[in-house]
Structures are given as C-alpha cells and as structure tokens.
Amino acid sequence: MRLLVLAAVSSLSAAHFVPAPAWHTRVGKVHACPGVPASRCVQVFSVASTTRWRDCVGCLPHRTVAAMGKNDIAIQIDVARQSGRGLKPTFTWPPHIRRSQVVAGFEGLPSRISTWQGHTRLGKRDVDVFVLFGRPRPTDRQLQRANAELRRVRF
C-alpha cells in the first residue's frame, strides 16, 4: 500500500508560474487530499501574487488579502489527481477571466476583494484556479495581468 501511495504522490506535479517581474510565487508539497487516503486523491497548490503571499499555500488567504492593495492580484492553483470527482469543466486551459465573471464577496473575505474561480481537467488532473483582486471590480489592467500570468503557467 505504501508503494501505491508513493506512486500517487510522485506522479503529480504542481503548476509552475514562470518568474515575472513584480510577482511572488510559491509551490506547496504534494499531499493527500483532506479526509481521504492518498491512494484516492493527492493534490498540490501553487500561488502567485503581486503582494507577498502571507498564508500557507492551499489556505484561504486571509492574511494575504488583508495586505492587498486595490491594484493587487493573488492566484492560487490546485492540481489534483483523484477518483470519482466528476466536476464539469468551466474553462479550457489557459483560462481567460472576464470582468463579468468576477464577483465581490466570498466566504468571509472583505467586500473590497473580488474573486474568480474555475475548474478544468488536463489529462488525468483536476485543476482548480482561484483568483483574487484587490477591488470589488477589477480594472482592465488587473484582468490583463492576471490573464497573462495564467498563460505563463506550466504543468
């Protein structure tokens, strides 16, 4: 069983943000999804932000959000290999965020922050993207920067 778990963990790689000026990036470690054995689900998170990421990679970023200015952007990508999830994709890679898809107010985050979320499949991997903007309605420049950063992601 341990070999099966090690194989599941080693067969998954994180999304990698290509270094770009004014972006801070981090990559977490591959681990079992919460509440299930690694033989059923493993995941790994990556983040990029225009302000320093102040939370654990994979956590809802309350401290990062508190430090975000109105022009800041934070992106979190979760790559998982799991059985039986079956979610319908909401975009094809790379995503293209439109202002009409961005909403303000999310699970205890301040109303000055807006978010975009999406899910897709790449081969056998589930990819979830969570983007935060430092204002309730992102500017054209913020949308351009977020979309450019997502286009640079490598798997």
Summary of the structure (lengths in Angstrom):
residues: 155
radius of gyration: 15.6
end to end distance: 27.2
largest distance: 50.2
contacts: 461
relative contact order: 0.20
helix: 19%
strand: 30%
